[in-house]
Amino acid sequence: MSEHNINSKSGFLWLLKMAWRDGKAGKRKLFLFMASIIMGIAAVVSIQSFGDNLKKNISLQSKSLMGADYIIDSRNPPNEKVLGIMDSLGGPDAKEINFPSMAAFIKTGASKLVQVRGIEGGFPFYGTLETLPISAADNYQQNGGALVDATVMLQYNLQVGDSIKIGEVTFPISGSLKSIPGSSGLFSSVAPPVVIPYRFIQETGLIQKGSRLDYEYYFFQPNTDLDKLDKKLDPILDAEGADLDTHTSTSANLGRRYGNFGKFLNLVAFIALLLGCIGIASAINIYIKEKLRSVAVLKCLGATKKQTFLIYLLQIAALGLIGGAIGTAIGIILQQLFPLLLGDLLPVDVQLTLAPKAIAMGLLLGLFMSVLFALYPLMGTLYVSPLQALRVQEVDRSRSRRGLILVSLAILSFLFLFSYWLLKDWKYSLSFVVGIVVTFAIMAGLSALAMKAVKKYFPTSWGFTARHSLSNLFRPQNQTLTLVLAIGIGTFLISTLYFTKDFLLAKSSMGTDANSPNIILLDIQTEQKEAVANTIKRDGHPVLTDIPIVTMRVNSIEGKSVNEIRKDTTSTINSWILNHEFRVTYRDSLIASEKLEFGEWVPKVTSRENIPISVSDNFARDAKVEVGDELSFNVQGVIMNTVVNSIRTVDWGRMQLNFSIVFPLGILEEAPQFTVLTTNVPDEKSSAKLQKELVRVFPNVSILDIRQILVVIEGLLNKISWIINFMAFFSILTGIIVLMGAVRTSKYQRIRESVLLRTIGARSKQILKIVALEYFYLGILGGLSGILLSLASSQLLAYFVFESAFTPSLFPFLVLFPGITLLVLIIGLTNSRSVIKSPPLEVLRKEVR
């Protein structure tokens, strides 16, 4: 057949027919290839499809999430300029004051920290105020009643008509509150919402100096150009200590927040896809080795090397499309599990629909990754002469080195571009690709080092089976490198996930000894401090810490005022530094969660000029300040000039009060302030008794029971753990498929050796022992190298990403390592049974057939 015919229609049809006939005959042998594609694509498509649906639902429900078109909010009562701006906009259509406070339930005598929301007007304008009875949403304001979170109603056995006391006012419960716009599911678990009429806020007596209040003004203006309004008013309001939030910006912020969460899932799915790519290369390598005689026959009949190459390329492309379609279908089905796994972590109820982008990506990805990762094994057909193939000689790889380099560059480019598409950050993408290359290089180096060490220190005194199995690790055409990479990479990924999960759980754990506070009392006024402390001590509990807190805002940085910095479009200072109201303490020493990184700690001063302060490392980073830089603060109308004298690292994950800014003693003692006290109570009964007494005498004091918060955090981490395990499931399955492919590759290297051993008198039992010991060695080498490498990567993750101490989990060592080793052993023995059980003559006939 001529070269001209190849390019003709009839030539292409002939290639398709040959590809179909040959593929049909070997369809069982391509199972591993298909499985690798399906698993990798199912992981990516399920996550991408769910991510697209989540973003779409956040965008569609953004008004319902906020309850209005836009909000103007402030931590302080709005000044005249802010009031004037709101009047120029037509005035707010509803307003709210909200704050955390203790609520007492008259029926049971119990108390709980809640988020009080005093509302006036027709809020919400979008979405619904879901209550039972339904009429309570409309009449609670007129009746002067309270809407109490439904979970709290159930927890404390409350009924409509019972009473709840907030501060100095007792309200009848008008209804059970099922949902309300503006409440975070996670925060509501700690401080559930209680809605009361706005007009009663002052009567509660809870609006005091130092109280943590939010003033929110809701606007219902559906025809407003929100982007234009945001650009015009937000800088002006920021300068006055207020803020403008539109429903579109809230949607964008939520999208970014959950986009970061999606990036983590995408990264894990991409690793599963990468394992699938390795599986493709391994499966095609086996398939092409089996097809060498078919290639030889075709060449003997006149087919060119280009034709034989295209026959198998068309097969692989078709299988890639089919595998991509199956993987995409499975991924679309699997995305249904994500809302169940994530639960209350999601900001909206996600209505799942087909995501065209994810579907198209799955189909194209199946085709592209199958062809790309099959190219190098397929290139072997180009450099095999009919005579070489018929003699079953090894392919001369030196002639295909240029092709190897080109294909390797194409693969690395694919990895970079695909990870960039997922992560949207070229630095992270490049780091990820470099990390993959380094990991593979280390694994390859470890296997090469192991082979050299075994060869150099070979135990000549061992018995025949033990020596022969060990020599197989470094014999010609050994599969040590392939198997160690397959085993090690899978083990590395899974153990890294478990190490990360465990140190995240440990980061949020709390000691249970008597010196660890488990009750925190907030908003204690100066004149109340001694009485509150005496109440705690009278109940037999210690006062562990007495922390004074002063509120202040940044006034200037390095002589440049906050307003000037806001107007400077080139400034890289984070906006939270300029807008945040800081709660600052003063003391003469560091605490357990802090470590001095730069500068010198100053315990006490007498001069009020250039006051030396200590700032946290995240404050220094976001404010762009270093040791020696000058800052001024507005301390409730008084300007204080300070200099950064030290920078601390702070473990924010610890269950204790930490501060971005710490003043020395001698400066803030006379400033307006409130106090935080902490104590430790032995059990739930003692906690309830203490809280009941404190709420009765000091209704303005907020009480945080850390054990209740830990229940919420553990629930959150359990959900994250479920997701990690769910994604690890893909990695485990894909890793097993890759392992099966790699072991199958080694099968065809061992056939002649096993036959020769049996021919010279070796018994099946001896060969079985040789095979078992070899796979046992490979399982130990691959599994152990993967776990040890994951120890190093987890340490880097803990230090650079999570800024946490790393304590290795025992799970990978006690469960994963022996499990992987056993799995390798089982797959190896199962794969070798047919060779061991068959008579030598039958095997040799199969080999030359």
N, C-alpha and C positions, 0 to 999 in steps of 0.2 A: 504494500500500500504506500502510495507516494505522499510526500509532504503536502502536496496540493490538496489531497483528499482530506487530510486532517482539518484543514481550514474550511472545507466545504460542509454543506448541510448533511450530506450522507455520511461524511467522515465523523461528524459530531454525533449523529444518531447511532453509528456503530460503537462509538465510545460509550454512549449511554447504555446500549444493550449489553455490552461486555461488562460494564460496571454493575448493572442489575443482576446479570447471571452469576457473576463471581461473588457479589455481595450476598445473594440469596443462598448460595452454597455455604457461606461462612458466617451466617447471621448469628449463630450462637457464640462464636468467638469474639463478636463485637459487643457483647453484653457489657463488659467492663468499660468500654469506650462510651457507650450510651449512658451508663450509670454515672460516670464521672461528670458528663455534661449536665445531666438532669439535676443532680444534687447541687452542683455549684450554681446553676441558673435559678433553681427553685429558691435558694437562700437569698440571692440578690433581688429577684423579681418580687418576692413576698415583702421584703423591706422597702424597696423602692415604691411599690404600689401602695403600701400602707402609708408611707411618707407623703406621697402625692395626695392621697385622700385626706390625711390629717391637715395639710396646708390648705387644701380646698375648703374643708369644713371650718377651719379657723377663720378663713376669709369670709365665708358666707355667714358665720354666726358671730362675727366681731361685734355687731351692734347689740346682740343679745347678751354677749359676755359683759359689755360695759353697761347696758341699759339705757344709753343715751347716745347722741351723736358726738358730743365731746364733754369733757369735764375740766373745770378749773379747780385745783386743789392746793391746799397749803397746810403746813404744820402749825401755823399760828393764825389768829384771827386776821382776815385780810385788811390791809391798810387802805387809806382813802384812794390811792391810785388804782389798786386792784379793784376796789368797789366801783370806781369810775369806769374802768374798762368793762366790767360786767354789765353796768348800766348801759354803756354804749352798744353792747351786743343785744340789748333788749331785756336784760335781766335773766337770772336763772329760772328754769321751770321747776326745779326741785332742789332741795339742799339737804345736807347730812353732816352730822358730827359723829365720828366713830372713835372708839378707844377700847383697849382691853380693860376688863374689870372683873372682880369677883361677883358672882350672883348667888344669892341664897334662896333655897327652895323651902318655903314655909311648911309644906306638907311633911317633908321628910327630915328637915333640919340640915340637909346636905348643902354643900357649896361647890362651885366650879368656876374656873376662869373662863370667861366668855368674851366675845367681841361685841360690844354694845354698839348698835347702829341707830342713831336718832334721825328719823327721816321725816321730811315735810314736803308735800306736793305729790304729784302723780307718778313718781318713780316706781317701777321702771317704765320707760317709754317704748322699749323693745324687750322682747323676752317676757317672761311671766314671773310673778311672785307666787310660787306654788305653795299652797297652804291647805291644811285640813282643819276645819271645814273650808271650802273654797271661798265662802263669803268673808272669812277673816282677813283676806288680803285687802278688801275694800273698806272694811269698817273698823279696823284696829285703831286707826288714828282718831276717828270720831269717838270711839268708846274708851280711849285712854288705856288700851290693853297692850300686851306684849306678844310677839310671835317668837316662839322658842324652837330652836333647832330640833328636828324630828328625832335624831339620834339621842339627844339629851333627854327628850320626853320619854323615850323608851327606856333609856338607861336608869333614870331616876323614878320611873313609874308615875309620871305626871299625866294629868288629864286636863282637857280644856276646862277652864273655870278655876283651876288651882292658882296659887299665887307665887310670884317670883319677886324677890327684893333686890333692887339694884341701888346701891348707895343708901340714900335716905328715903327712897320711894318704893312702895310695894305696888306691883302691877298685877291685875288679873291676866291669866294666860288666855288670849283670844283664839289662838290657833297654833297648830304644829307647822313649823317652817320646813318644807322639803327642799326648796332651792330658791336662791336669790342672786341676781346678777352682781358681780363684783366680789364674790366670796371665793377664795382659793380653796380647793378641795383639801390640800395638804395642811394649810394653816387652820382650816376649819376643824380639822381633827384635833388640834391642840386647843384652840379657842373658838368653839362653835358660835355662830351668829345668834344674837338676840335683838330683834327689831322693836323699837319703842317710838312713840311720837316725839318729834323734835322738841316740842314745847316743854317737855319734862326734863330735858337734859340738865338745865341749871338747877332744878330742884333736887336732883340726885346728890348734889354736893361734891361731885367727883371732878369738877372742872377746877383744878388747883394748880398752883405753881409747880412746874416740872411734870405735869401730866402729859402722857403721850397721846396727843389728839390729832385727828385728821379732819380738816374742814373741806368738804367736797360740794361743788355747785354743778348741777346737771343742766345741760342745754339740749332742748329738742328742736333742732333746726336742720331738717333733712335736705334742704336745698343749698346748704352752705358749701363753698369750696374749702374743704378741710385742709388740704395741703397748703393753700395760700394763707389761710388763717393761722396755721401752725407756724409757718415761716415768719409771719408778721408779728404775732403776739408772743410766741414762746420766749424769745430773748428778753422782751420787756418784762414779762411775768417772772422769769428766772431772777432778774435783777431785784425784784420786789419780794423774793422768797416764796413765790407761788409757781405753779406749773400748769401747762395746758396739755391734756392728753386727749387725742382723737381716737375714735374707734378704729381707724385705719392704722394709726401708729401702734395701738395696742395689739392689733392683729399681727403687725410686722414683728413686734417684740416677742410675742408668743411664738411666732414662726421661727424666729432665730433661736429662742430658748430650746424649743423642741427639735430644731434643726441640728443643734449640737448633740442632742441625745441620738438623733438619727445618724449623725456622723459616726458615732461609736458603733451602732449596729451595722452600718455600711462597711466599716472597717473589718468587723468580724466576718461579715458575709463575704467580703472580698478575699479574705484569707481562705475561707471555704472554697471559693471559686478558684483560687490559686492552687489549692490541693487538687481540685478537679482538673485543672490544666496539666498538672503533673501526671494525673491518672490517664489523661488523654495521650500524652506522649508515651507513657509506659505501655498502654493497651495497643496503640498503633505499632510500637516497636515489636511487640509480640506478633501482631497480625501480619506485618510485612515480612518477618522472618519465616512465617509459615507459608507465605505466598511467593517465596523466591523461585520455587520450581515452576509455579504458574507464570511468573515473569519470564523465566528461561524458555518455557515452551512457546510463549507469545513471540519472543525475540527470534526463536528458531523458525517460526512460521512467517517472519518478515516484519513484525511490528517494531517500530522504532522505540528508543528509550523514552522519547517524549510521549508517545502514545501510551505506553505502559504506566508512565508517571500520571498522565491525565486520567486513566481508568480508575486508579485508586484515589486520586484527588477528588474526582466526582463522587466516588463512594463516600469518602469522608465528609464532603460538603453536604451531601444529601442526609447522612446520618446526623450531622451537626444541626441541620434545620429541623429534623424530626425530634432530636434530643432537646433542642431549644424550645420547640413547641410543647413537648411534654413537661419540661421543667417550668415553662411559663405557666402552664395550666395548674401544675401543682403549687407554684408560688402564689397564684391568685387565690387558690383554696386556703393555703396556709396563712395568708394575711388575715383571715377571719379570726385566728387565734390571738392576734396582737391586742385587740381591745379587751379580751378576757385576761391576758397576762398583765397589761398595764393598768387596767382598772381606773382608780381615782387619780392616777398620775396624769391622765389626759385632761386638758382644759375644756374639751367639748365632747359631746356625744358624736362619735364618728360614724357617719353613714357610708358604708363601703360600696364603691362602684368600680367599674372597670377603668383602669388607668392606661390610656392608649400609649403613652410614652414608655411605661414599664413593659407593656406587652411587646411593642416594637423593639425595645432594647433587648428583651429576652430572646426573641427570634434572631435578631442580627448577631447578638453575642454568641449564640449557639453556633452559628455558621462561622463567625470570625475566629473564635477561640479554637474551634475544632481544626480549622484549616491551618491556623498559625502554629499551634502546638504539635500538629502532625507533620509539619513540613520537613523537619530534620529526619525523622524516621523514613518518610517517603523519599527523601533525597537519596537514600541507599539504593533504590531501584535504578537510579541514573548511572551509577558507577559499578554495576554488576554485569559482567559479560555472561552470555549463556553458559559458557564452559565453567566459569566460577560457580554459578548458581547450581548447575547440575552436580558439581563435585561438593556442594555444600561448604565451600570455603568462605572464610570471613571476608567481609567487604573491606577493600582498601580505603580507610577513612582519610588518608592523607590527601586524596584527590578532592575531598569535600570540605576542607577546612575553610575555604572562602565562604562557602554556603553556610557553614556553621556560624561564622562571625556575623554574616548578614541576618540570619534567622535570629541569633541571640540579640542583636541590636533591635530587631523588630519586636521581639518579645518584651525587652526592657521598655521600649517606647510604648507598647500596649499597656504594660503595667503602670507606667507613669501617667499616661493620658486617662486611663480608666480611673485610677485613684484620684487624679485631679478632678475628674468629673464628679466623683462622689464627695470629696472633701472640700473642693472649691478653694484650695490653698496650695500653691505650688511648692512652698517650703515643706509642708507636711507630706505632700505627695512624694517629693524627692527624698525626704528622710525615710519614708516608708519603703521606697524601692531600694535605697541604699541598705536599709535594715534587712531586707529580704536577701540581697546579694551577700551581705556580711554573714547572715545566719547560714546560708547555704555553704559559704566558703569555710566557716568554722566547722560545720558538720562534715564537709568533705575532708578538711584537714585532720579532724579527729579520727575519721575512718582510716585515712592514709597512715596516720601515726600509729593507730592500733595494729594495722597490717605489718608495719615495719617492726614494731615491738614484738609481735608474736613470732615473726620470722627470725629476729635477732636472738630472742631468748626462748627459742622453741624447746619445750620440755621433752627431750629425747627419751626419757625414762618412762614416759606414760605408755599405756597399752595401745594396741593397734587402732581401735575405734576412736579413742580420745585424740590420738595424734592425727589421724586422718581427718577428723572433723575440724580440728584446729588448723590444719594445713589448707583446708578448703577456703579459709579466709584470705589467703594471699596467693593461691594457685593462679595460673593463667586463666583468663576469662572469668575471674571470680565476680560475684555480684555484691560484694561487701559494700562498695560505695553506694550503689543504687538502693539497696535495702536499708542501710543506715540513714540515708537521706529521707526515704519514705517514712520509716519508723520515727526518726528523730524529729522531723518537722511536725508530724501529727502530735507527738507527745509534747513538743515545745509549745504549740498553740494551746492545747487543752490545759496543760499545767499552768501556763501563764494566766489563763482566764481564772483558774481556781485560786492561784496565789493572789491575784488582784482582788477578787471577790472577798477573800478572807481578810486581807489587811484593810479593806474598806469597812468591813464589819467590825474589825478590831478598833478602827479609828473612832467609831461611834460608840464603843462600849464604855462603861463607866465602872469604876471600882466600887465595891460593896462594903468597904471597911468604914468604921465609924468616923473617920476623918474626911470622908468624901461627902460633900453636901448633896442632898437629894430634894431639898425644899429651898426655893429662892423666893424672897419677899421683896417686891418692887414698889416704887413710888412712895416710900416712907418719908414723910415730911420731917424736917429737922427736930421740931418740937415733939414728934411722936416716937423718935428713935428709942429713947430710953424705956418708954412704956412697952413698946413692941418687944424689945429685947427681954424685959422682965417677964412678959407673958410667955415667951418661949422657954425661958429658964424655969418658970414656975411649973410648967408641964414636964420638967425633967429632961429637956433637950438642950444641947450646947448651942451657943452662937459661934459659928465657925469663922465667919468673915463679916466685917463691917466696912462696906465699900461706899464712899461718898461719890456722888455723880453730879457734875456741872454740865449744863448744855451750852454749846457755843457754835459759831459758824466761822469758816475761814473768811478773813477780811482782805488779806493781800498775800501774795507770794513773791518773794524777792523784790518788794517795793511796788509791784504791779497789782492794782486793785482787781477784785474779782470781776467787776463790771468790764474793766478793760480787757481782761483775759477772755471773757465771753465774746466780746466783739472782735477779738483777734482770730481771724480764720486760719492762721498758720499755727495756732497753739495746739500742742499735743497733750495738754493737761486734761485728765478725764473729768467729764462733767459732774460726776458724783462728788468729787472733791469740792467743787464750787457751790453745789446746791444742798449738800447734806448738812443736817443739824447733828453735830457730833456730841455724843455723850462721853465726857472726859472724866477721868479720876486723877487723884494725886496720892502718891505713896513714896516711901524711901527705899524700896527694894523691888527686884524682879520677882515674879511668881513662877510656879512650876511649868506653866505652858509657854513661857517666854525664854528666849535666848538672845544675848547681846551679840550682834554681828559686827557693827561698826560704831566707833566713837566711844564715849565714856559716860557711864551712868552717874547722874548727879542726884544724891538723895534729898538734899535740903538747901535752900537758898534764903538770903535775907533781902537782896536787892530785887526790885521789880523792873529793872532795865535789862533788856535782852535775856529774858527768862530761858534757861536751858531746858528743853523738853526732849522726850523720847517718842519717836513715831514708829509704827509698824512698817515692815518692809513693803507691804502692798500699798500703804499710804504713800511712802516715799517714791515707789515706782509710778503710781498714777498721778502724783502731784509733781513729779519730775524734780524732786529735791534731794540733796545729799547733806552729809554732816557739814555744818557751818552755814547753811542757807537760812535766810530769815523768813519767818511767817508772822502774820499778825492775825489775831482772832477777835471777833465781836462776842464778848461775854455778856449777853443780855444788856447791850448798850454801852459797855465799857470796852475800849480797845486795849488789848494786851499784846505787846511786841515780844516775840520769842525767837530763839535760834535752835535749829535742830542740833542737839548735842550727841544723840545716839540713835541708832536704828536697830529694831528688834525683829526677830522672826517670831511669829505667834502661831501656835497650834490652835486654829479656830475650830477644829473638830472636837476639842475637849468640852465636856459638859460643865463649863464654868464660865464666869464673866470675863471676857477679854476686851481689850481696848486698843483702838488705833493710836490714840494720843494719851500720854501720861505726863502729868506735871510733877515737879518735885514738891516736897512739903514747904510750907512757908508762903504760899501765894494764894491759893484758892479757898483757904479755910473760911473766909468771911463771905465768899460769893454765894448767891442764891443757889441752893442745891437740894437734892433729896438723897436718900440713903437706900442701899440694898443690903439686906441681911441674909445670910444663909445658915441653914441648920441641917441636922441629920436626924430623921425619925426612923425607928426600927421596923415599923410595919404599917400597913394600910389603915388599920384602925386608929393608931396614934396620929397618923397624918390627917385623917378625917376629923378627929377631935380637935386638933390644933387649928386646922383651917376654919372650923365652925366657930371657935372662940375668937379668932382674929377677925373674921368677917363681921361678927356681931359688934365688936368694939371698934374696929378700924375699917370701915367699909371702903375707904379709898385705896387700901393696900391690895395690890395684885399678888397672887400666890401661884408660883409655878411648881407643880409636882413633877420633878424630872422623870420619875418612873413612868408616868403617863406619857410623857413626850417620847421616852425610849420605846414604848410600845408602838407609837406611830412610826418612829424611825426604823424600828426593826421590821415593821410591816412594809415600809417603802423598800428597804434593802432586800427583803424577801422577794418582792416583785422583781427587783433588778436581778436578784439571783436566779429567778425563774427564767428571765430573758437570757442571761448568760448561759444557763444550762440548755435552754432551747437552741441557742446558736451553736453551743458546743456539740449538740446532737448532730447538726449538719457536719461539723468538722470531724466528729468521730466516724460517722458513716462514710464520708468521703475519704477519710484516712484509711479505713478498712478496705475500701475499693482500691485505693492506690496500692495498699500493701498486698492485696491479692494479685494485682497486676504485676507488681515487682517480683513477687514470689513465683508467679507463672513464668516470668521471663527467665528466672534462674532454672526453672524446670528443664527448658530446652538446652541449657548449658550442661546439665547433669546426666542426660540420657545415656550418652556414650560411656561416661565414667561408671555409672551404675551397672551397665551391661558388661563392661570389662571386668568389674569387680565380681560379678556373679559368674562370669565365664571362667575366671581363675579360681573359683571355689568359694567366694564369700557367700554367707548365708543371708537370707532376707532380714533376719533379726539383726545381724551386724550392720547391714546397710541402713536399716531403720534407726539404729542407735547413732550412726554417723550423722544422718540427716537431722535427727532430733537435737543432738548436741550442737550442730552447726547453727541451726535456727535459734537455739537457746542462747548461744553466744551473741548472735546478731540482735536478738531481742534485748538482751542486757545492754549491749553497746549502744544501740539506737535509742532505747528508752532512757538510759542513764544520761547520755549526752543531751537529749532533749530537755530533761528535767533540770540538769545543771545549767544549761544555757538559759532556760526560763527563769532560774533563780537570779541570774545576772540582769536579765531584761526587766523582771519585776522590781528589782532593787532600783533600777534607773527610773521606772515608772513611778514608784513610790516617792523617790527623791525629787525628780524634776516636774512631774505632772501633778501628783496628789499632795506633795509636800508633807509626807507622813512617814512615820517610822515603819520599817518593814520587818515583820516576824513571819518566817516561812511557815506555811501550812504543812501538816503531815500527810494530807490526803494524797498528793501526787506520789509521795514516797511509799506509803502503805497500801494504796489501792491502785493508782494509775500505773505505776511502774511494774508491779507483778502482773497486773491485768494485761498490759501491752505485751510483756514477755510471753505470757501464756497464750495470747492470741496469735502472736507470730509463730509460736511452736505448733499450735493446732493447724493453722493455715498451711504451714510448711509440710507437716506430716500428711494432711489430707491431700495436698497437691502431689505428694510423692508416692501415694499408694499405688496408683496405676502403673508406675514405672517398676516398683518393687514387686508387685504381684504378677506382672506379665512375664512370660518366658523370654529369655534373652533373644531367641531367634525371631520371635514375634515383634519385639521392640525394634530390632535391626531392620526387619522388613518394613515397618512403618517409617523408619528413618530414611530409607532409600527409595520409598515408593514415590 
